[in-house]
Amino acid sequence: MSGDGEWRQELDERQLEDVRRLLLAVREADGRPEVGPEGPLPGEFDGGEHLVACIEGEVVGYAHLDTTGDSFGHQVAELFVHPAHRNRGYGAKLLQALDERAAVGFRVWAHGDHPAAQRLARKTGLERKRELLILHVDVEGADWPEPVLRDGVSLRTFVTGQDEDAVVRVNARAFDWHPEQGALTADDVRADERRPWFDPGGFFLAVEKNTANGSLEDTVIGFHWTKVHEPTPGRFGGERVGEVYVVGVDPAAQGGGLGRALTLAGLRYLAGRGLRQIILYVEGDNAPALAVYSKLGFTRHETDVQYGR
């Protein structure tokens, strides 16, 4: 196996299309990643370094390394082998290349906890370091009442060009413990605003009126950012699926049911768009969140695993 060059910080136009074709083939077989036939690759492939693996000019594998790392300093990698070239040792060779390139302590994702990834992890001494659960609920029959807010708090939707900084401030406080989410920046939000799925009408903010000094400005104390996924072969019956993308509440405003109210607002919105299924991602060890989502009808559907040494 040879690389199409070495590790690269950017893919040229030809390499980008080679990688896209490989990822589309992987999506067809595994249901992920969520890559489209045109446009930019999903955000998880932004920046970092790329390795395109070839055999006699044919692309058989791809690895991406996020060199910035998560909030705890772990560089995070993803690797993919073309379905037509699996079980030939290419995954092990890509992992070896990552081992040689990445900083000590790097992590690598196995989406869906694929059996081949489990076998490769055992052979190479990788351990399960993190589980990210994908929960699922059918909209039909769900009981999601109108959200109830305490006095002085109301809901409105996100205003592009106005609310980015306020959301980031709340997010940083709400997710200071999270490997990725806590690092969200205003530039990250603006980048997502340019993605096809962005919908400010499904981005709910909980605001509290600030009456000090006669001001009528509101203060953002929580948010629920929803998302709609286009149909993906092999997943969720090939239907469009809604997502509880991020729910964040300022720690100073927690304890009054605000998180539940925000979640209900987003669920009702997604249901109103005619979606029949809704998913969310939650850390496997976040027992309080799992209890809340269970009461709203969510059940475990898939597991993504981060492996490391």
C-alpha positions as CSV (number, residue, x, y, z in Angstrom):
1,M,0.0,0.0,0.0
2,S,1.3,3.4,-0.9
3,G,0.2,6.9,0.0
4,D,-1.0,9.4,-2.5
5,G,1.9,11.5,-1.4
6,E,2.4,11.9,2.4
7,W,0.3,13.3,5.1
8,R,-1.2,16.5,3.8
9,Q,-2.8,19.6,5.5
10,E,-5.1,20.1,2.5
11,L,-6.5,17.9,-0.3
12,D,-6.3,19.1,-3.8
13,E,-9.4,18.9,-6.1
14,R,-8.6,15.4,-7.4
15,Q,-7.8,14.0,-3.9
16,L,-11.0,15.6,-2.5
17,E,-13.1,13.8,-5.1
18,D,-11.1,10.5,-4.6
19,V,-11.8,10.8,-0.8
20,R,-15.5,11.7,-1.5
21,R,-16.0,8.6,-3.6
22,L,-14.4,6.4,-1.0
23,L,-16.6,7.9,1.8
24,L,-19.7,7.5,-0.3
25,A,-18.9,3.8,-0.8
26,V,-18.4,3.5,3.0
27,R,-21.7,5.3,3.6
28,E,-23.4,2.9,1.2
29,A,-22.1,-0.1,3.2
30,D,-22.2,1.2,6.8
31,G,-24.7,4.1,6.8
32,R,-21.9,6.6,7.7
33,P,-20.3,9.1,7.4
34,E,-22.8,11.7,6.3
35,V,-21.1,12.8,3.1
36,G,-22.9,14.2,0.0
37,P,-22.1,13.8,-3.7
38,E,-21.0,17.4,-3.8
39,G,-20.0,20.4,-1.6
40,P,-17.6,20.4,1.3
41,L,-16.9,17.2,3.3
42,P,-18.5,17.0,6.8
43,G,-17.1,19.3,9.4
44,E,-15.2,16.5,11.2
45,F,-12.8,16.4,8.2
46,D,-12.0,20.1,8.3
47,G,-8.4,21.1,9.0
48,G,-5.9,18.7,10.5
49,E,-4.0,16.2,8.2
50,H,-5.1,13.8,5.6
51,L,-3.6,10.5,4.3
52,V,-5.0,8.9,1.1
53,A,-3.9,5.3,0.7
54,C,-3.7,3.8,-2.8
55,I,-3.0,0.4,-4.5
56,E,-1.8,0.7,-8.1
57,G,-3.5,4.1,-8.3
58,E,-6.8,3.0,-6.8
59,V,-7.9,4.6,-3.5
60,V,-8.4,1.9,-0.9
61,G,-8.3,3.9,2.4
62,Y,-8.3,7.3,4.0
63,A,-7.3,8.6,7.4
64,H,-7.9,12.0,8.9
65,L,-6.1,13.3,12.0
66,D,-7.4,16.3,14.0
67,T,-4.0,17.7,15.1
68,T,-5.6,20.4,17.2
69,G,-7.1,17.8,19.5
70,D,-10.0,17.7,21.8
71,S,-10.4,19.8,25.0
72,F,-8.2,17.3,26.9
73,G,-5.3,17.4,24.4
74,H,-6.0,14.1,22.6
75,Q,-5.5,14.2,18.9
76,V,-8.5,12.4,17.3
77,A,-8.4,10.3,14.2
78,E,-10.9,8.7,11.8
79,L,-9.9,6.0,9.3
80,F,-11.9,4.3,6.5
81,V,-11.3,1.4,4.2
82,H,-13.2,1.0,0.9
83,P,-15.7,-1.8,1.3
84,A,-14.3,-3.6,-1.7
85,H,-10.9,-3.7,-0.1
86,R,-11.6,-4.8,3.4
87,N,-10.1,-7.8,5.2
88,R,-6.8,-7.3,3.5
89,G,-4.9,-5.6,6.2
90,Y,-5.3,-2.1,5.0
91,G,-7.0,-0.9,8.1
92,A,-4.0,-2.1,10.2
93,K,-1.6,-0.3,7.9
94,L,-3.6,2.9,8.2
95,L,-3.6,2.5,12.0
96,Q,0.1,2.0,11.9
97,A,0.5,5.2,9.9
98,L,-1.6,7.0,12.5
99,D,0.5,5.6,15.3
100,E,3.6,6.9,13.7
101,R,2.2,10.3,12.9
102,A,-0.1,11.2,15.9
103,A,1.0,12.4,19.3
104,V,1.1,10.0,22.2
105,G,-2.4,9.4,23.6
106,F,-4.3,9.9,20.3
107,R,-7.8,8.5,20.0
108,V,-9.5,6.9,17.0
109,W,-13.3,6.7,16.3
110,A,-15.1,3.5,15.4
111,H,-18.5,4.6,14.3
112,G,-21.2,2.0,15.0
113,D,-18.6,0.0,16.9
114,H,-18.0,-2.1,13.8
115,P,-16.9,-5.7,14.5
116,A,-13.9,-5.2,12.2
117,A,-12.9,-2.2,14.3
118,Q,-13.2,-4.3,17.5
119,R,-10.9,-7.0,16.1
120,L,-8.4,-4.4,14.9
121,A,-8.4,-2.8,18.4
122,R,-7.8,-6.1,20.1
123,K,-4.9,-7.0,17.8
124,T,-3.2,-3.6,18.2
125,G,-3.7,-3.2,22.0
126,L,-6.2,-0.4,21.8
127,E,-8.7,0.0,24.6
128,R,-12.3,1.5,24.7
129,K,-11.8,5.0,26.1
130,R,-15.2,6.6,25.4
131,E,-18.7,5.6,24.3
132,L,-21.0,8.0,22.5
133,L,-24.5,6.6,22.4
134,I,-27.0,7.4,19.6
135,L,-30.5,7.4,21.0
136,H,-33.6,7.2,18.9
137,V,-37.4,7.9,19.3
138,D,-40.3,7.5,16.9
139,V,-42.4,10.6,16.7
140,E,-45.7,8.8,16.4
141,G,-47.2,8.2,19.8
142,A,-44.7,10.4,21.6
143,D,-46.0,12.6,24.5
144,W,-44.3,15.9,24.3
145,P,-46.3,18.6,26.1
146,E,-46.0,22.4,25.7
147,P,-42.8,23.5,27.5
148,V,-43.3,25.3,30.8
149,L,-40.9,28.1,31.7
150,R,-40.4,29.9,35.0
151,D,-41.4,33.6,35.3
152,G,-39.1,36.0,33.5
153,V,-37.8,33.4,31.0
154,S,-39.0,33.1,27.4
155,L,-38.0,31.3,24.2
156,R,-37.1,32.8,20.9
157,T,-35.2,31.6,17.9
158,F,-31.6,32.3,17.0
159,V,-30.8,35.5,15.0
160,T,-27.9,35.1,12.6
161,G,-25.3,37.8,13.0
162,Q,-26.5,38.6,16.5
163,D,-26.5,35.6,18.8
164,E,-23.3,33.7,18.0
165,D,-21.2,35.1,20.9
166,A,-24.0,34.7,23.5
167,V,-24.5,31.0,22.5
168,V,-20.8,30.4,22.7
169,R,-20.6,31.9,26.2
170,V,-23.4,29.6,27.5
171,N,-22.0,26.6,25.7
172,A,-18.5,27.1,27.2
173,R,-20.0,27.1,30.7
174,A,-22.4,24.3,30.1
175,F,-19.8,22.0,28.5
176,D,-16.5,22.8,30.2
177,W,-16.3,19.0,30.9
178,H,-16.8,17.9,27.3
179,P,-13.9,16.8,25.0
180,E,-15.3,18.6,21.9
181,Q,-18.4,20.6,22.6
182,G,-16.8,22.9,25.1
183,A,-14.3,24.2,22.5
184,L,-17.1,25.7,20.3
185,T,-16.2,29.1,18.9
186,A,-18.2,31.9,17.3
187,D,-16.3,31.1,14.1
188,D,-17.5,27.5,14.3
189,V,-21.1,28.6,14.6
190,R,-20.7,30.9,11.6
191,A,-19.2,28.0,9.6
192,D,-22.2,25.9,10.5
193,E,-24.5,28.7,9.4
194,R,-23.1,28.2,5.9
195,R,-23.9,24.5,5.9
196,P,-27.1,23.3,4.0
197,W,-28.7,21.8,7.1
198,F,-28.5,25.0,9.2
199,D,-32.0,26.3,10.2
200,P,-32.3,29.3,12.6
201,G,-36.0,28.5,12.9
202,G,-35.0,25.3,14.8
203,F,-32.4,27.0,17.0
204,F,-34.1,27.9,20.2
205,L,-32.8,30.3,22.8
206,A,-34.0,30.6,26.4
207,V,-33.6,34.3,27.4
208,E,-34.1,36.2,30.6
209,K,-35.0,39.9,30.5
210,N,-32.3,42.2,31.9
211,T,-34.1,45.1,33.5
212,A,-31.1,46.6,35.2
213,N,-30.6,50.3,34.5
214,G,-33.8,50.3,32.5
215,S,-32.3,48.0,29.8
216,L,-34.7,45.8,27.9
217,E,-32.0,43.6,26.5
218,D,-32.3,39.8,27.1
219,T,-29.6,37.5,28.3
220,V,-29.3,34.0,26.8
221,I,-29.3,31.4,29.5
222,G,-29.8,28.2,27.4
223,F,-30.3,26.9,23.9
224,H,-31.5,23.9,21.9
225,W,-29.9,23.6,18.5
226,T,-31.8,21.1,16.3
227,K,-30.7,19.6,13.0
228,V,-32.3,17.6,10.2
229,H,-30.3,14.9,8.4
230,E,-31.0,14.1,4.8
231,P,-31.8,10.4,4.0
232,T,-28.8,8.1,4.3
233,P,-28.8,4.6,2.7
234,G,-29.0,1.9,5.3
235,R,-30.0,4.1,8.3
236,F,-33.4,4.9,9.7
237,G,-35.2,3.4,6.8
238,G,-33.7,5.9,4.3
239,E,-35.8,8.7,5.8
240,R,-34.9,12.3,6.8
241,V,-34.2,12.3,10.6
242,G,-34.3,15.1,13.1
243,E,-31.7,15.5,15.7
244,V,-31.5,17.0,19.2
245,Y,-28.1,18.5,18.1
246,V,-27.1,20.4,21.3
247,V,-28.9,21.4,24.4
248,G,-27.0,23.7,26.7
249,V,-28.0,25.4,29.9
250,D,-25.9,27.9,31.8
251,P,-25.0,26.3,35.1
252,A,-26.4,29.3,37.0
253,A,-29.8,28.7,35.4
254,Q,-30.0,24.9,36.0
255,G,-32.4,23.2,38.4
256,G,-35.6,24.7,37.2
257,G,-36.5,22.4,34.4
258,L,-35.1,24.7,31.7
259,G,-33.2,21.9,29.9
260,R,-36.4,19.8,29.6
261,A,-38.4,22.9,28.4
262,L,-35.8,23.6,25.7
263,T,-35.7,19.9,24.7
264,L,-39.5,19.8,24.4
265,A,-39.5,23.0,22.2
266,G,-37.1,21.4,19.8
267,L,-38.8,18.0,19.7
268,R,-42.2,19.6,19.0
269,Y,-40.6,21.7,16.3
270,L,-39.0,18.7,14.6
271,A,-42.3,16.8,14.8
272,G,-44.1,19.7,13.3
273,R,-41.8,19.5,10.3
274,G,-43.2,16.1,9.5
275,L,-40.2,14.0,10.6
276,R,-41.1,10.6,11.9
277,Q,-37.8,9.8,13.7
278,I,-35.5,11.9,16.0
279,I,-32.1,11.0,17.3
280,L,-29.5,12.5,19.6
281,Y,-26.0,11.8,20.8
282,V,-25.1,11.5,24.5
283,E,-22.0,10.3,26.4
284,G,-22.4,6.8,27.6
285,D,-21.5,7.7,31.2
286,N,-23.9,10.7,31.4
287,A,-26.5,9.0,33.6
288,P,-28.6,12.2,34.4
289,A,-29.0,13.0,30.7
290,L,-29.8,9.4,29.9
291,A,-32.5,9.4,32.5
292,V,-34.1,12.6,31.1
293,Y,-34.0,11.3,27.5
294,S,-35.4,7.9,28.6
295,K,-38.4,9.7,30.1
296,L,-39.0,11.4,26.7
297,G,-39.1,8.1,25.0
298,F,-35.6,7.7,23.6
299,T,-33.9,4.3,23.5
300,R,-30.4,3.2,22.6
301,H,-29.9,2.7,18.9
302,E,-26.2,2.7,18.1
303,T,-22.8,3.2,19.8
304,D,-19.7,5.1,18.6
305,V,-16.5,4.2,20.4
306,Q,-13.3,6.0,20.8
307,Y,-10.3,3.7,21.1
308,G,-6.9,4.7,22.6
309,R,-3.8,3.3,24.3
